[in-house]
């Protein structure tokens, strides 16, 4: 089912600015949250099958990304999780949250805070803890971020790095998406907002409350690409999610950090399976 991602952009008012989002279809609510430096359009191959199965799918942008405002001063998992919960309340929940990378971390935080609002979780290469890294390496990395995203070269540098995270199978629209990412970051204020996110992001806030997610009340499935360079050992990280959240886990073959784009059929299959339990439509799947 072909779904236009040029649907009318709506805005959710938050204390420091507005969050941009679009809504597709009708039925029980699913909200998809992209990861750091990405756009909601990265979910383009997932939306159609979910709408065809009878779900209403909201695609949201992060703070300072896409058409969201750049007026925010705070960024991170809790902030994004708060935006997610506000959007669920705005659209009428509960909802199943799909989150990639830090979007998945934010969804875990939201489920721990408001299990009444989050009926289920689909994590695509999320983080439930900070990747192991010596303090000096963290300091050096922050220094790189400050330089890399301080000048006009930052937009192109990030777009190129994003492509490198797509190890394995690649979507045929990846070159188009890369150009869109660079163009988005060249808009006023967006590179600064992205730099602030990279400097403020700390998954320790999720690690501290992840154990509060009740797998009986909020079932979850976590998918990580077998070639995802953001994990030292993707299979071991999946075991961590099974231990902490009671998640069903899937090691996705021929995929890196963006399984929703690289192996969308697998993501759709696992999402529909979780939805059938967490948020059934009463109809039949596509």
C-alpha positions as CSV (number, residue, x, y, z in Angstrom):
1,X,0.0,0.0,0.0
2,X,1.5,3.3,-1.1
3,X,1.5,6.0,1.6
4,X,2.4,9.6,0.8
5,X,4.8,11.1,3.3
6,X,3.8,14.5,2.1
7,X,0.7,14.4,4.3
8,X,-0.3,17.6,6.1
9,X,2.3,18.4,8.8
10,X,0.7,19.0,12.2
11,X,2.4,20.5,15.3
12,X,2.4,19.5,18.9
13,X,2.9,22.5,21.2
14,X,5.5,21.8,24.0
15,X,6.8,24.3,26.6
16,X,9.8,25.3,24.5
17,X,8.6,24.8,21.0
18,X,6.6,22.7,18.6
19,X,7.1,19.1,17.5
20,X,6.2,18.3,13.9
21,X,4.3,15.1,13.0
22,X,2.0,13.5,10.4
23,X,-0.8,11.0,10.7
24,X,-1.7,8.2,8.3
25,X,-4.7,5.9,8.4
26,X,-7.3,5.1,11.0
27,X,-7.5,2.7,13.9
28,X,-5.5,2.0,17.0
29,X,-2.5,4.3,17.4
30,X,1.1,3.6,16.5
31,X,3.8,6.3,16.8
32,X,7.1,6.0,15.1
33,X,10.1,8.0,16.5
34,X,13.3,8.3,14.5
35,X,16.8,8.3,15.9
36,X,19.3,11.1,16.3
37,X,20.0,13.0,13.1
38,X,17.3,11.1,11.2
39,X,14.0,12.1,9.7
40,X,10.6,10.4,10.0
41,X,10.7,9.6,6.3
42,X,13.1,6.8,7.2
43,X,10.0,4.8,8.2
44,X,8.5,5.1,4.7
45,X,8.5,1.4,4.0
46,X,6.8,0.5,7.3
47,X,3.9,2.9,7.2
48,X,1.9,1.4,4.3
49,X,1.6,-2.2,5.7
50,X,0.6,-0.9,9.1
51,X,-2.1,1.3,7.7
52,X,-3.3,-1.5,5.5
53,X,-3.5,-3.7,8.6
54,X,-5.9,-1.2,10.2
55,X,-3.6,1.1,12.2
56,X,-3.3,4.8,12.5
57,X,0.4,5.7,12.2
58,X,1.9,8.9,13.4
59,X,5.4,9.8,12.3
60,X,7.0,12.3,14.5
61,X,10.2,14.3,14.2
62,X,12.7,14.9,17.0
63,X,13.3,18.3,18.6
64,X,15.2,20.5,16.2
65,X,14.8,18.0,13.3
66,X,12.7,18.2,10.2
67,X,10.0,20.8,10.7
68,X,10.1,20.7,14.5
69,X,11.2,24.0,16.1
70,X,14.8,24.7,17.0
71,X,13.9,26.8,20.1
72,X,14.4,23.9,22.5
73,X,17.3,24.1,25.0
74,X,17.1,20.5,26.3
75,X,17.4,17.3,24.3
76,X,17.7,13.6,25.1
77,X,15.8,10.4,25.9
78,X,13.6,11.9,28.7
79,X,12.8,15.0,26.6
80,X,11.9,12.9,23.6
81,X,10.0,10.5,25.8
82,X,8.0,13.4,27.2
83,X,7.2,14.6,23.7
84,X,6.1,11.1,22.8
85,X,3.7,10.9,25.8
86,X,2.3,14.3,25.0
87,X,1.6,13.2,21.4
88,X,-0.1,10.0,22.6
89,X,-2.3,12.2,24.8
90,X,-3.0,14.6,21.9
91,X,-4.0,11.8,19.5
92,X,-5.7,9.6,22.0
93,X,-3.9,6.5,23.2
94,X,-2.8,4.1,24.3
95,X,-0.2,3.6,21.5
96,X,2.4,1.2,20.5
97,X,5.7,3.1,20.1
98,X,8.2,2.2,17.4
99,X,11.6,3.8,18.1
100,X,14.9,3.6,16.3
101,X,18.2,4.3,18.1
102,X,17.6,7.0,20.7
103,X,14.0,7.0,19.6
104,X,13.7,3.5,21.0
105,X,15.4,4.6,24.2
106,X,12.9,7.4,24.6
107,X,10.1,5.0,24.1
108,X,11.4,2.7,26.9
109,X,11.6,5.8,29.2
110,X,8.0,6.7,28.3
111,X,6.8,3.2,29.0
112,X,8.5,3.2,32.4
113,X,6.9,6.5,33.2
114,X,3.4,6.0,31.8
115,X,2.5,2.3,31.3
116,X,-1.1,3.4,30.8
117,X,-0.1,5.3,27.6
118,X,2.4,2.9,26.0
119,X,0.8,-0.5,25.2
120,X,3.8,-2.0,23.5
121,X,7.3,-1.3,22.3
122,X,9.1,-2.0,19.1
123,X,12.8,-1.1,19.5
124,X,15.0,-0.9,16.4
125,X,18.6,-0.7,17.6
126,X,17.7,1.1,20.8
127,X,19.9,1.8,23.8
128,X,19.1,0.8,27.3
129,X,22.5,1.9,28.6
130,X,25.5,3.9,27.3
131,X,27.9,1.9,25.1
132,X,31.0,1.0,27.1
133,X,33.5,3.7,26.6
134,X,36.4,5.1,28.7
135,X,35.9,8.6,30.1
136,X,38.7,10.0,28.1
137,X,37.2,8.6,24.9
138,X,33.8,10.1,25.7
139,X,35.5,13.5,26.2
140,X,37.3,13.2,22.9
141,X,34.1,12.2,21.2
142,X,32.3,15.3,22.5
143,X,35.2,17.4,21.3
144,X,34.9,15.8,17.8
145,X,31.1,16.6,17.9
146,X,31.8,20.2,18.7
147,X,34.1,20.6,15.8
148,X,32.3,18.4,13.3
149,X,28.9,20.1,13.8
150,X,30.2,23.7,14.2
151,X,30.7,24.6,10.6
152,X,29.0,24.4,7.2
153,X,30.7,21.0,6.6
154,X,28.7,19.4,9.4
155,X,25.5,18.6,7.4
156,X,27.4,16.7,4.7
157,X,29.6,14.9,7.3
158,X,26.7,13.6,9.2
159,X,24.8,12.5,6.0
160,X,27.9,10.5,4.9
161,X,28.3,8.9,8.4
162,X,24.6,8.0,8.3
163,X,25.1,6.1,5.1
164,X,28.0,4.1,6.7
165,X,25.7,2.9,9.4
166,X,23.6,1.1,6.8
167,X,25.8,-2.0,6.7
168,X,24.4,-4.9,4.7
169,X,21.4,-4.5,2.5
170,X,20.6,-0.8,1.6
171,X,17.3,0.8,0.6
172,X,17.2,1.9,-3.0
173,X,16.1,5.3,-1.8
174,X,19.1,5.8,0.6
175,X,20.8,8.3,-1.7
176,X,17.6,10.4,-1.8
177,X,17.4,10.2,2.0
178,X,21.0,11.1,2.4
179,X,20.4,14.3,0.4
180,X,17.3,15.1,2.5
181,X,19.3,14.7,5.7
182,X,22.0,17.1,4.6
183,X,19.4,19.6,3.3
184,X,17.5,19.4,6.6
185,X,20.6,20.1,8.6
186,X,21.4,23.1,6.5
187,X,18.2,24.8,7.5
188,X,18.7,27.6,10.1
189,X,19.3,26.4,13.6
190,X,19.2,22.7,12.8
191,X,22.9,21.9,13.0
192,X,23.1,23.8,16.3
193,X,20.2,21.8,17.7
194,X,21.8,18.5,16.4
195,X,25.1,19.4,18.1
196,X,23.3,20.1,21.4
197,X,21.6,16.7,21.2
198,X,24.8,14.9,20.6
199,X,26.4,16.7,23.6
200,X,23.4,16.2,26.0
201,X,22.4,12.6,25.1
202,X,22.9,10.2,28.0
203,X,21.2,6.8,28.1
204,X,21.9,6.4,31.8
205,X,18.5,8.0,32.5
206,X,16.9,5.1,30.6
207,X,19.0,2.5,32.3
208,X,18.0,3.8,35.7
209,X,14.3,3.1,35.1
210,X,14.1,0.4,32.5
211,X,13.4,-2.3,35.0
212,X,10.1,-0.6,35.8
213,X,8.7,-1.7,32.4
214,X,6.4,-4.6,33.1
215,X,6.6,-7.1,30.2
216,X,3.1,-8.3,31.0
217,X,1.6,-4.8,30.7
218,X,4.0,-3.5,28.0
219,X,5.2,-6.3,25.7
220,X,8.2,-5.5,23.5
221,X,10.2,-6.7,20.6
222,X,13.8,-5.5,20.0
223,X,15.5,-5.8,16.6
224,X,19.2,-5.2,16.0
225,X,21.1,-5.6,12.8
226,X,23.8,-8.2,12.8
227,X,26.1,-5.7,11.3
228,X,25.1,-2.7,13.5
229,X,28.4,-0.8,14.2
230,X,26.9,0.9,17.2
231,X,27.2,-2.3,19.2
232,X,30.3,-4.2,20.1
233,X,28.3,-7.4,20.1
234,X,24.7,-7.1,18.7
235,X,23.7,-10.5,19.9
236,X,24.9,-9.8,23.4
237,X,23.0,-6.6,23.5
238,X,19.8,-8.4,22.5
239,X,20.3,-10.6,25.5
240,X,20.4,-7.5,27.7
241,X,17.0,-6.4,26.4
242,X,15.6,-9.8,27.0
243,X,16.9,-9.7,30.6
244,X,15.8,-6.1,31.4
245,X,12.5,-5.8,29.5
246,X,11.5,-9.4,28.8
247,X,11.7,-8.5,25.1
248,X,11.3,-10.8,22.2
249,X,14.6,-10.3,20.3
250,X,15.5,-10.5,16.7
251,X,19.0,-10.4,15.2
252,X,18.3,-9.0,11.7
253,X,20.5,-10.4,9.0
254,X,22.2,-8.1,6.5
255,X,21.3,-5.0,8.4
256,X,23.1,-2.2,10.3
257,X,21.5,0.5,12.4
258,X,18.4,1.1,10.4
259,X,16.5,-2.2,10.0
260,X,13.2,-0.3,9.3
261,X,14.8,0.8,6.0
262,X,17.2,-2.1,5.3
263,X,14.9,-5.0,6.2
264,X,11.4,-3.4,6.4
265,X,9.6,-6.7,5.8
266,X,11.1,-8.1,9.0
267,X,10.2,-5.0,11.0
268,X,6.7,-5.0,9.7
269,X,6.2,-8.7,10.5
270,X,7.5,-8.3,14.1
271,X,5.5,-5.1,14.6
272,X,2.2,-6.7,13.5
273,X,2.8,-9.7,15.7
274,X,3.3,-7.5,18.7
275,X,0.3,-5.3,17.7
276,X,-2.0,-8.3,17.5
277,X,-1.4,-8.8,21.2
278,X,-0.8,-5.3,22.5
279,X,-3.2,-3.3,20.4
280,X,-5.5,-5.5,18.3
281,X,-7.7,-3.9,15.6
282,X,-10.3,-6.7,15.5
283,X,-9.6,-7.1,11.8
284,X,-7.2,-9.1,9.8
285,X,-3.6,-8.3,9.1
286,X,-2.4,-7.3,5.6
